[in-house]
């Protein structure tokens, strides 16, 4: 366990006193996006005055975690090993300070089915869905699917960036897509297709950021629309119903709190043609690229990329002041204290 002097109450560390290691790359299918996010974060923190290094980290390459000169680890890893609680568990075991949610919240958020159960229990409206069971008779599965509606979304349970997601127009297509998805990615779910407006809500600490509407050119916000193309429109202030705006932002915070998340996150919704907001999923390590939604929402209220990244670091350090609370079944008091450089 590392030993660091504690920040004084009410104080925050000057950026030039901090050495931050940005963890990026990793082993998931979102590796390239993670590298982009990591580079953007590193550049932003450098502009803020922090001493920054980057590390392309993997389960078999963890040497960076033994560098005792590092104050905070900024997790910019997407997908498996980054968002699923694995790296968080390792960091916790070493008593290291890191950004974002803890191991349990990360694992729950990364699993679409597990998070869906908790969101629903917390009173958040979500699309109806079923967990696909490959060994179940096809006719029985098709009958289940019919109960969801007339159009469907097939999703792997533990992937991000729209990887592995497909749209089906009838139960037979849905079963075929689910079988393919399960074979490639493991567990998957079949969800009713909600026609409507896609929006997202960024969360920074306890703050719900402005709602951002997403209008992809093809009507489907896929990997290309997210990271490659430049035709997607991003619109603020497109919802004119104040009650609806409040409902969406409250639901986003409820999703965040129901899993015990911390730091920054992003919750995705569809505003159905029936006027109801349906939560889709939460992302505990949102993208931080030039295309990414959390930085856009922060910029809307005057928070620059540098300030956003620094704020995420500050939120991690703020956990030191909450050592009396239990989080993810691990005492925060077991975490190290921040070093003060001379």
C-alpha positions in Angstrom: 0.0 0.0 0.0 1.3 3.4 -0.9 1.4 6.2 1.6 0.5 9.7 0.6 -0.3 12.8 2.7 -4.0 13.6 2.6 -5.3 16.7 0.8 -6.6 19.2 3.3 -10.4 19.5 3.6 -11.9 21.7 0.8 -8.6 21.9 -1.1 -7.9 20.5 -4.6 -4.6 19.6 -6.0 -3.0 21.9 -8.5 -2.6 20.1 -11.9 1.1 20.7 -12.0 1.4 18.7 -8.8 -0.2 15.7 -10.4 1.3 12.8 -12.3 -1.5 11.0 -14.2 -1.1 7.8 -16.1 -3.7 7.4 -18.9 -4.5 3.7 -19.4 -5.7 3.0 -23.0 -5.6 0.4 -25.7 -6.3 -2.9 -24.0 -7.6 -6.1 -25.5 -11.2 -5.5 -26.5 -12.8 -5.0 -29.9 -12.9 -1.3 -29.0 -9.1 -1.1 -28.8 -8.7 1.5 -31.6 -11.3 3.7 -30.1 -9.7 3.4 -26.7 -6.3 4.5 -28.2 -8.0 7.6 -29.7 -9.7 8.4 -26.4 -6.5 7.9 -24.4 -4.6 10.3 -26.7 -7.3 12.9 -26.5 -7.3 12.6 -22.7 -3.6 12.8 -22.4 -3.4 15.9 -24.6 -6.2 17.6 -22.6 -4.5 16.9 -19.3 -1.2 18.2 -20.5 -2.9 21.4 -21.6 -4.3 21.6 -18.1 -0.8 21.4 -16.7 -0.6 17.9 -15.4 2.4 15.6 -15.8 1.0 12.9 -18.1 2.2 9.5 -19.4 0.2 7.0 -21.4 0.2 3.2 -21.2 -1.1 0.6 -23.6 -2.1 -1.8 -20.8 -3.1 -5.5 -21.1 -3.6 -8.2 -18.5 -0.1 -9.5 -19.3 1.4 -5.9 -19.3 0.7 -4.3 -16.0 4.1 -2.8 -15.1 2.8 0.7 -15.2 0.8 0.0 -12.0 4.0 -0.5 -10.1 5.2 3.1 -10.9 5.1 4.7 -7.5 5.5 8.2 -9.0 1.9 8.1 -10.4 -0.8 9.8 -8.4 -3.9 8.9 -10.4 -4.7 6.4 -13.1 -7.1 7.7 -15.8 -9.0 4.8 -17.3 -9.6 5.3 -21.0 -10.1 1.6 -21.7 -13.3 0.7 -23.5 -14.9 -2.8 -23.6 -13.6 -6.0 -22.0 -10.9 -5.5 -19.4 -11.6 -1.7 -19.3 -15.3 -1.3 -18.5 -16.2 -4.7 -17.1 -14.6 -4.2 -13.7 -11.4 -6.2 -14.3 -8.9 -3.4 -14.4 -10.8 -1.7 -11.5 -10.4 -4.8 -9.4 -6.7 -4.9 -10.0 -6.3 -1.2 -9.2 -8.3 -1.7 -6.0 -6.2 -4.7 -4.9 -3.1 -2.5 -5.2 -4.6 0.4 -3.4 -4.4 2.8 -6.3 -6.4 5.9 -7.2 -8.2 5.7 -10.5 -11.0 7.4 -12.4 -14.6 6.2 -12.8 -16.7 3.6 -11.2 -15.5 0.7 -9.0 -15.4 -3.0 -9.9 -18.9 -3.9 -9.0 -20.6 -0.9 -10.6 -18.5 -1.4 -13.7 -19.3 -5.1 -14.0 -23.0 -4.4 -13.7 -23.0 -1.5 -16.1 -21.1 -3.5 -18.7 -23.7 -6.3 -18.7 -26.8 -5.0 -20.5 -29.1 -7.6 -18.9 -27.9 -7.1 -15.3 -28.1 -3.3 -15.6 -31.5 -3.5 -17.2 -32.8 -5.4 -14.2 -31.6 -2.8 -11.8 -32.8 0.1 -13.8 -36.2 -1.4 -14.1 -36.3 -2.1 -10.3 -35.4 1.6 -9.7 -38.5 2.7 -11.7 -36.8 3.6 -15.0 -38.8 2.8 -18.2 -36.9 0.5 -20.6 -37.8 -1.4 -23.8 -39.2 -4.9 -23.3 -36.7 -7.6 -24.0 -35.9 -11.3 -23.5 -32.6 -13.1 -22.8 -31.9 -15.3 -25.7 -31.6 -19.0 -24.9 -29.8 -20.9 -27.7 -31.0 -24.3 -26.5 -34.7 -23.4 -26.4 -36.9 -24.5 -29.3 -37.0 -22.0 -32.1 -40.8 -21.9 -32.2 -41.0 -21.1 -28.5 -38.4 -18.3 -28.8 -40.3 -16.8 -31.8 -43.5 -16.8 -29.7 -41.6 -14.9 -27.0 -40.3 -12.4 -29.5 -43.8 -11.7 -30.9 -44.8 -10.5 -27.5 -42.2 -7.7 -27.8 -43.7 -6.1 -30.9 -43.1 -6.2 -34.6 -39.5 -5.0 -34.9 -36.5 -5.9 -32.8 -32.9 -5.1 -31.8 -30.5 -8.0 -31.1 -27.6 -7.1 -28.8 -24.6 -8.9 -27.3 -24.8 -8.4 -23.5 -21.2 -7.3 -23.0 -20.0 -5.1 -25.9 -20.0 -1.4 -26.6 -19.8 1.0 -29.6 -22.8 -0.7 -31.2 -20.5 -3.8 -31.9 -22.6 -6.9 -32.7 -25.9 -5.1 -32.7 -28.4 -5.8 -35.5 -32.0 -4.9 -36.4 -34.6 -7.6 -37.3 -38.0 -7.1 -38.9 -39.7 -10.3 -37.9 -39.2 -13.1 -35.3 -37.4 -15.5 -37.7 -34.8 -12.8 -38.5 -34.5 -12.0 -34.8 -33.7 -15.7 -34.0 -31.3 -16.0 -36.8 -29.5 -12.8 -35.7 -29.5 -13.9 -32.1 -27.9 -17.3 -33.0 -25.2 -15.5 -34.9 -24.7 -13.0 -32.2 -24.5 -15.6 -29.5 -22.0 -17.7 -31.5 -19.7 -14.7 -32.0 -20.1 -12.8 -28.7 -21.7 -15.1 -26.2 -24.9 -14.2 -24.4 -27.3 -11.8 -26.1 -30.7 -10.3 -25.7 -33.6 -9.5 -28.0 -35.3 -6.1 -27.4 -38.3 -4.4 -28.9 -37.4 -1.8 -31.4 -38.5 1.6 -30.2 -39.1 4.0 -33.0 -38.2 7.6 -32.0 -35.5 10.1 -31.2 -32.1 9.0 -29.9 -30.7 11.1 -27.2 -27.9 10.8 -24.6 -27.2 12.3 -21.2 -23.8 12.8 -19.8 -23.2 12.7 -16.1 -20.3 14.4 -14.3 -20.2 13.7 -10.6 -23.7 14.5 -9.5 -24.4 16.8 -12.5 -26.6 15.8 -15.4 -25.2 17.5 -18.5 -27.4 18.9 -21.3 -29.3 16.4 -23.4 -27.8 15.8 -26.8 -29.9 14.5 -29.7 -28.2 12.2 -32.2 -29.3 12.2 -35.8 -27.3 9.6 -37.8 -27.6 9.9 -41.6 -28.8 6.3 -42.0 -31.1 6.4 -38.9 -28.9 3.9 -37.1 -26.1 5.2 -34.9 -23.6 2.5 -35.7 -19.8 2.2 -35.4 -19.2 4.1 -38.6 -21.6 7.0 -37.6 -19.9 7.2 -34.2 -16.2 7.1 -35.1 -15.6 7.4 -38.8 -18.2 9.4 -40.7 -18.9 13.0 -40.2 -22.5 13.1 -41.4 -24.1 12.6 -38.0 -25.9 15.6 -36.5 -25.7 16.4 -32.8 -28.3 18.8 -31.5 -28.9 20.5 -28.2 -32.1 22.1 -27.0 -34.2 20.0 -29.4 -36.6 18.9 -26.7 -39.1 21.6 -26.0 -41.1 19.9 -23.3 -39.5 20.9 -19.9 -41.2 18.1 -18.1 -39.8 15.6 -20.5 -36.3 17.1 -20.2 -36.5 16.9 -16.4 -37.8 13.3 -16.6 -34.9 12.2 -18.9 -32.2 13.8 -16.7 -33.7 12.4 -13.5 -33.9 8.9 -15.1 -30.2 9.3 -16.1 -29.2 10.1 -12.5 -31.4 7.2 -11.3 -29.6 4.8 -13.6 -26.2 6.1 -12.4 -27.1 5.8 -8.7 -28.8 2.5 -9.0 -25.5 0.8 -9.9 -23.4 2.8 -7.5 -21.5 4.5 -10.3 -19.1 7.4 -9.7 -17.1 9.9 -11.7 -18.4 10.4 -15.3 -20.8 8.3 -17.3 -23.3 8.5 -20.2 -26.8 7.2 -20.3 -28.5 6.5 -23.7 -32.2 6.9 -24.3 -34.8 6.7 -27.0 -37.7 9.1 -26.9 -40.4 6.9 -28.4 -43.1 8.2 -30.7 -45.4 7.7 -27.7 -43.5 10.5 -26.0 -42.0 8.3 -23.3 -38.2 8.2 -22.6 -36.8 4.6 -22.7 -33.4 4.1 -21.2 -31.2 1.8 -23.2 -27.9 1.5 -21.4 -25.2 3.2 -19.3 -21.6 3.7 -20.4 -19.2 4.1 -17.4 -16.2 5.0 -19.5 -17.6 7.2 -22.3 -15.6 7.9 -25.4 -13.3 10.9 -25.2 -12.5 11.3 -28.9 -13.3 14.2 -31.2 -16.5 12.5 -32.1 -17.5 11.7 -28.5 -20.7 12.8 -26.8 -19.6 13.5 -23.2 -17.1 16.2 -24.3 -19.7 17.7 -26.6 -22.2 17.9 -23.7 -19.6 19.4 -21.3 -18.6 22.0 -23.9 -22.2 23.1 -24.2 -22.0 24.5 -20.6 -18.6 25.9 -21.0 -16.5 23.0 -19.8 -13.5 22.5 -22.1 -11.9 19.1 -22.8 -9.0 20.0 -20.5 -11.3 21.0 -17.7 -13.5 17.9 -18.2 -10.6 15.5 -17.9 -9.2 17.4 -14.9 -12.6 17.3 -13.3 -12.8 13.5 -13.8 -9.4 13.3 -12.0 -10.6 15.6 -9.2 -13.7 13.4 -8.7 -11.4 10.4 -8.2 -9.3 12.3 -5.7 -12.5 13.4 -3.9 -13.2 9.8 -3.0 -10.3 10.2 -0.5 -12.6 12.5 1.5 -15.3 9.8 1.7 -13.2 7.2 3.4 -15.9 6.5 5.9 -18.3 5.2 3.2 -18.4 1.7 1.8 -18.2 1.5 -2.0 -18.3 -1.7 -4.0 -17.8 -3.6 -0.7 -14.3 -2.1 -0.4 -13.3 0.5 2.2 -12.2 3.7 0.5 -9.9 4.2 3.5 -7.8 1.4 2.0 -6.9 3.7 -0.9 -3.6 5.6 -0.9 -3.2 9.2 0.0 -2.1 11.8 -2.6 1.6 12.7 -2.7 2.6 16.3 -2.4 5.6 17.1 -4.6 8.2 19.5 -3.4 
